[in-house]
Amino acid sequence: MDKNALQRVLQKIPKVDYLLEKIEAVPDFSSIPISVIKASTRKSLEIIRNSILKGWEDGQKNGVDLELFAHQFRDEIGEDKIIQNILSDARKTIAQRLVPTINATGVVIHTNLGRSILCQDALDRITQIAGGFSNLEFNIKMGKRGERYSAIEEILCELTGAESAMAVNNNAGAVFLSLNTLAKDREVVVSRGELVEIGGSFRIPDVMEKSGCKLKEVGTTNRTHLKDYQSAIGDNTALLLKVHTSNYKIEGFTKSVTLSELALLAKQHQLPVMEDLGSGSLIDLSKYGLAAEPTVSDVVAAGADVVTFSGDKLLGGPQAGLIVGRADVIKQIKSNPLTRALRIDKLTLAALEATLNLYRDEAKAIKEIPTLRMLTMPFDETVKRAEKLLSGIKSVIEKEESNIVKAVVGFADLSSRTGGGSYPEYSIPSRCITIEPKLISASLLEKRMRNYEPSIIGRIENDRFIIDTRTLQSGEDEIICKALAEILGT
Ligand SMILES: *Cc1c(COP(=O)(O)O)cnc(C)c1O
């Protein structure tokens, strides 16, 4: 086969300018920026060109004749097909990468799905504050520069009993900043049972090292006594630290020192004591059937000089790291130059203030903060929700006249979970929907649900696709039914 044949085929590829002119007349392209269309056009043509060159090379080796070769690419060089390819590529380019998903996993604080979702008040406040100027760092009364934290400091003190409070970007930042402020180049005493890894490579020993502190480990994995701390305190000790082991539990032959005991010891040595509470609930959730965990007020009352916790775990607000504690300690942290690098932004601050406000009325907080609402949802409520969703699903998949059974659907009493780094993986009884597809495998169903728009994330247990209604939001039942109707039949 001669080289001219190759040239003749290549020449048949439409030119960029010619295609762009054609594209201008296609309405589907009107909302796509020209820069994107151009890039997609070049990309599509490049792919065709390369496949032709490859085809020619292979043809040379295998002695394919010219006619066949040209024929092979006729489709690819066809104008309409190229334009369709460009359109689909351009759409993919401009599609949003951060998209809403439906959480049917039953994991309430799902780290991969964005942790806490905000209450309506917080959403409204973000819109209001982000869309205009605000007194973020302006004291209106005095007519001079104000403090960023004034929006949330008072209420945090009110809700936790602390003297002073501030907030940074996230709890990892809060821990880092506090350690750096209170113990740089000096020793921090921590129990070996509390040297945790939270996930996302947040490990207490690493954070400690990066914040410039020297880790002084005491005790053993399962047992640490007060005397272990006592004998570790020396001239270079700056801080006693307790870390809430929020994602695992040590059971059996165990001993740990309570914060009150530690606070007493710290006082005797005139040292501060800090607790990284991780999740940090502002209300006692054991009243609602969850495991008893210390609240932030408990830890403050027990004598912690500094407490750090997340804004978007049990608190149910935006991503933030809250630091509450003794006035002089918080003042010291506020004036650390690193605070600027970790500072909380105004959108977060607006959402945080709105969320915290709801805590002034516990019943309201439980009702309106989605994380709390989902966590405290009684089992009976999950039964009602599951029954409603199941009848919706049945009506869509049994609608057709044909006798083909697309899936066997039913109930199972399983467990929801609090989720990522809040409680030590605590399960909550929940009635779930089980779907056993008959025409496809459960894993294909899971994959298709996940790739649906919007993405629906469930889980598989015993070859059945599980939908936990605890974490579903309003209006999502309908989407799930529609998705199942489309997916199960094909
Ligand atoms: C989650 C957690 C952190 C990290 O908090 P982020 O808000 O994710 O930065 C730190 N310490 C503990 C104990 C945690 O549970």
The ligand as an SDF file (V2000), in Angstrom:
LIG
                    3D

 15 15  0  0  0  0  0  0  0  0999 V2000
  -11.7700   13.9500   63.0290 C   0  0  0  0  0  0  0  0  0  0  0  0
  -10.7140   14.1500   64.0210 C   0  0  0  0  0  0  0  0  0  0  0  0
   -9.6840   15.0630   63.7780 C   0  0  0  0  0  0  0  0  0  0  0  0
   -9.5900   15.8370   62.5090 C   0  0  0  0  0  0  0  0  0  0  0  0
  -10.6500   16.7390   62.3930 O   0  0  0  0  0  0  0  0  0  0  0  0
  -10.9750   17.4260   60.9790 P   0  0  0  0  0  0  0  0  0  0  0  0
  -12.1190   18.3250   61.2670 O   0  0  0  0  0  0  0  0  0  0  0  0
  -11.2950   16.3100   60.0420 O   0  0  0  0  0  0  0  0  0  0  0  0
   -9.7630   18.1540   60.5490 O   0  0  0  0  0  0  0  0  0  0  0  0
   -8.7260   15.2120   64.7490 C   0  0  0  0  0  0  0  0  0  0  0  0
   -8.7670   14.5140   65.9000 N   0  0  0  0  0  0  0  0  0  0  0  0
   -9.7460   13.6170   66.1660 C   0  0  0  0  0  0  0  0  0  0  0  0
   -9.7230   12.8610   67.4490 C   0  0  0  0  0  0  0  0  0  0  0  0
  -10.7620   13.3980   65.2260 C   0  0  0  0  0  0  0  0  0  0  0  0
  -11.7320   12.5190   65.4660 O   0  0  0  0  0  0  0  0  0  0  0  0
  1  2  1  0
  2  3  1  0
  2 14  2  0
  3  4  1  0
  3 10  2  0
  4  5  1  0
  5  6  1  0
  6  7  2  0
  6  8  1  0
  6  9  1  0
 10 11  1  0
 11 12  2  0
 12 13  1  0
 12 14  1  0
 14 15  1  0
M  END
$$$$
